[in-house]
Structures are given as C-alpha cells and as structure tokens.
Amino acid sequence: MNTLIFATNNLNKVIEVRSLLGDSFKILSLSEAGIDIDVPEPFDTLEENAIEKSEVIYKLKGLSCFAEDTGLEVEALNGEPGVKSARYAGDKRSFEDNINKLLDNLKEVTNRKARFRTVICLTVNGKHNIFEGECKGSIIAKTRGAGGFGYDPVFIPEGATKTFAEMSLQEKNIYSHRKKATEKLIAWLKEMAVV
C-alpha cells in the first residue's frame, strides 16, 4: 500500500482525507509517523506555508507527504484575515475572538463578499505539487449555528441559506474548499500513481 504523511495532527482532517482516498493509500498523521514537531507558518501566503510544512516533513522522513493551509479572505478588508486567519485576534487562537474582530471590522461595511481558500502542497521525490480549492460566500452580521469551527458561524457559501456552522458535514462538503482541494490531490495521485 502507498503511504503518505499528512502534515497535521487534526484527526478530523485525517479521517476526511482517508475516507476520500479509500484503500489505495495509507495516510499517516504526524503523530502516527512518529513526528513530534510544530512546523511554523511564517510566510505571507497560504502557498508558501503549505510548501514549508510539506518540505520540512519530507526532509525529516524522506517519505511523500502533503500539507495544507487555509484562510478566509474578505473582499472589503483587502483579503484579511487571509493567511493570519487562525491568529487574527492574537496568538492565543480563539475562534470567538477572531470572529468578534472580523465582525467589528465589518460593522459599517455593506460589501460582505468573502471566500475560504485551501492550498495543499504534495511533496513527492522532493518536488512540490500545488492544489487549491475555494468556496465563495458572504459574512453575516451575527453568528449562527453550533457546528464546525473557525469562522463557520458567520460564513454562508454561495447558493446556500445556512452558515457552515448550521450544516452537517455532508452538507458542508457540497461547498467545502478543503474537499475541492483534496479531490484535486486525489485525482493527481490516482493519475500519476507515483507514491
């Protein structure tokens, strides 16, 4: 079986990717691969951060691996919070604080257009392959829903009436930026059969 390291310890993400890949690939989280490091995300773009994480793990283990970085980009805020989405309100990474800062910054703004964007970097034989998925939508004025994480309670994807936080995982996957990027990764892996 082909083995890939997923440069994350988020088990929800690992389970989702495993279910999409089926039995063709064995996906290992960082802890399952015996890796106990927190790879920094020092760059100004999602692409650079995904490449950095994937490259660090590849050099450490010499095995094919992939990493992702995701951000919420709000049109009226010139793409903020973007690459700083997880730490928008400070380093303690509080979802609630991040949402409050976002809503404060949009208080007098009528343009609520936004998009979630995920970038995956797959490193095979030292070469990087980039896959991207996006979900366009808008930011509402108050939180709705108790599911999901991050900015899900204030984001409604185009074509929907519920926030991500009001949707089941199956509903969210109809629109999901992460799923779109993962499907491109899977299609490449199956076509190339290189790992």
N, C-alpha and C positions, 0 to 999 in steps of 0.2 A: 504493500500500500504506500502511496506517495505521502510524505509528511511535510507539513507546512507549519511554521511557527507564526501565530498571530500575536503581534507585539502589544498585548493587553492582558490585564487580569480581570477585566469586566466579563464575568461569566455569562451575562445576558447576551452580550455581543458574540461570544464564542458559540453559545448554543444556537443563535440565529444563523450564523455562518455555517455551522455543522449541518443544520437542517437543510440549507440551500445546496451544499456541496454533495450531500449523500455519502455513499460508501467509497467513492473514488479517491478521497483524500482523508488523511488523518490530520486533524487540526489540533495543535497544542497551544495552550495559553502560555504566558511567560513562566508562571509558577510550575506548570506541568513539564516545561522544558528545563526546569532547574535554574531559572534565571531570576535573581532577586535584585533587580535594579529599577530605578525610576528614571526613564530616559527623559531628559528635559525637552521642552518645546520652546526654544529661544528665538525662533525666527518670526518674520513678519507675514508669512503666507502659510496657508494650510499645506500647500505642496511641499514647501521646504521642511516643515515639521514632520510630515508623513515620511519623507525621504530620510530625514535624520534618524527617526525611530527605527525604520526598517534597516538602514545601513548599520547602525550600532549593533543590532541583534544579529544581523548576518555576519559581521566581523567577529562577533563573540562566539558564535556557534558554527559558522560555515554552512548553515542549512538555509534553504529557501524560506523566506519569511515575508510577511506583509504587515503594514501598519496603516492606521487611518487617523485623520484629523478632521474635525467637523466644526463649522461655525455658522452662526446666524448673522446674516448681512442685511441691514436695514437701509433702504434706499435714501431716506431723508437724513440719515446720520452718516452719510458717505461710507456706508459699508460696515459701520460699527454694529455690534461688538466684534464681529469677524473672528480673527484668529485669537482674540482675547475673550471669547465667549464664556469660557469656564471661569475666568478670573475678572470679569468685567467690573465688579464692585470691590475687588481686592483679592488678595491671595488666599483667603480662607475658603473660597469656592462655595459660597452659599447660593443655592438656586433662588431662594426668596430675595436675597439682597440684589442679585443680578437682575431679576425681573423688576424689582422696585426701581432700580436705577434706569433701566430701559424705559419703563412707563413714565418716569419723571422727565426723561429727556424727550419724550414724545408728547408731553402734555398739551402743548399748543399746536401740534403738527397735524395736518389733515392727511398728508400722504403717508399711509401706513404700510406701503408695499415692502415686503421682505422676502428673503429666501434662505432656506437651510442649504448648506453645501457640504458634501463629504468628499474628501480626496483620499484615495487608497494608493499606497506605494507598495508594489510587489517587487522584491529583490530576488532574482534568480541568476545564479552564476555571476554575481557581482553587478548585474545590470538592473536598472530600475525601470519599472513599467507603471505608468500612472493611469488611474481610473477615477472618474468623477461622476457624482450624482447630485442632482439638485431638486429641491421642492420649492416652488414659488407659492407665496401666500400673502397674508397680512397679519399685522399685530392688532389685537383688540385692546380696549381700554382697561379691562379688569380680567383677572384670572378666572378661568372656568375649567372644572374637571379636576380629578384627584389622581389620575393615572400618569404614566410617562415620567419624564424627568426634564431638568433644564428649563428651557423656555416653552415647553409643550403647552402649559396652561394659557398662554397668550397668543399662540400661533394657530391660525386657521389656514389650511392649504387651499389653493385654488380649486374650485369645484366642490368644496365641502362646506358644511354648515357647523360642524363640530371642531373644537380645538383638538390638537393631538392628545391632550390630557383627557379628553372625553371619549376617545376612541379605544376600542380593543386593539391588541397588537395586530390582528388580522386586518382590521380597518386601516390602521396606520400604515401597514405595509403596502397598501394600494398606492400611497403617495410618497412613501419614505425615500429620502435622499440616500440614506445609508444602504437600503436594499438595492436601489438603482446602481450605485457604485459597485456593490458586491456582485450583482448579476453580471456586470461588465468584466469583473475579475474572473468570475467562474467561467464565463464564455471564453475568455482568453486561455485559461488553464486547460479547458477541455479541447480547445482547438490546437494549442501548441503541444500539449501532453509533454511538458518539459520538466515536470517536477516528480 
